[in-house]
Every structure is written in structure tokens, then in C-alpha cells.
Amino acid sequence: MPIQTRYLFSAAMDVEPSKEALFNEVYDKEHVPLILTVPGVIAAVRFKRQPVTLIIGGEKKTIVMENEPRYDAL
């Protein structure tokens, strides 16, 4: 999807594993719907970090980003 605006807001966040279910519920059911009511906001999306597996030189390697927030939002 092409960017349809002059501005892009990015946020990165982490959450304690014991509170992750509550975090996701609040973010999905309250935060994102409210953000979408702000004039000028046309979309919101979240991403959860996952390990990446690549084959490099015939060898399978998994890359895990440590000490990085697990969630990003645009």
C-alpha cells in the first residue's frame, strides 16, 4: 500500500510477558479504534517482531533481534 500522506508516525514498544494479553486487548480494542477517529489519520497497523530465517550460502540461519522492542506501530 503506498503511503497516502505527508506524515508517518512510528512507535516501538515492549511489554512484560505477563501483561502481553492485556496489552494486546487494550491496543486492539481501545487504542487503535480511538487513533482512527483523529482527523487526518487514515490507517493504523501493528507489527510483532519475529525471528527471521534465511538461507545464506546454502546454510540456514535464524536471526533473532535481542534488546529490541517486540512491537512496532505505524
HELIX and SHEET records of a PDB file:
HELIX    1   1 PRO A   17  LYS A   19  5                                   3    
HELIX    2   2 GLU A   20  VAL A   26  1                                   7    
HELIX    3   3 TYR A   27  HIS A   31  3                                   5    
HELIX    4   4 VAL A   32  ILE A   35  1                                   4    
SHEET    1   A 3 ALA A  11  MET A  13  0                                        
SHEET    2   A 3 TYR A  71  ALA A  73 -1                                        
SHEET    3   A 3 ARG A  46  LYS A  48 -1                                        
SHEET    1   B 2 VAL A  52  ILE A  56  0                                        
SHEET    2   B 2 GLU A  59  ILE A  63 -1                                        
END                                                                             
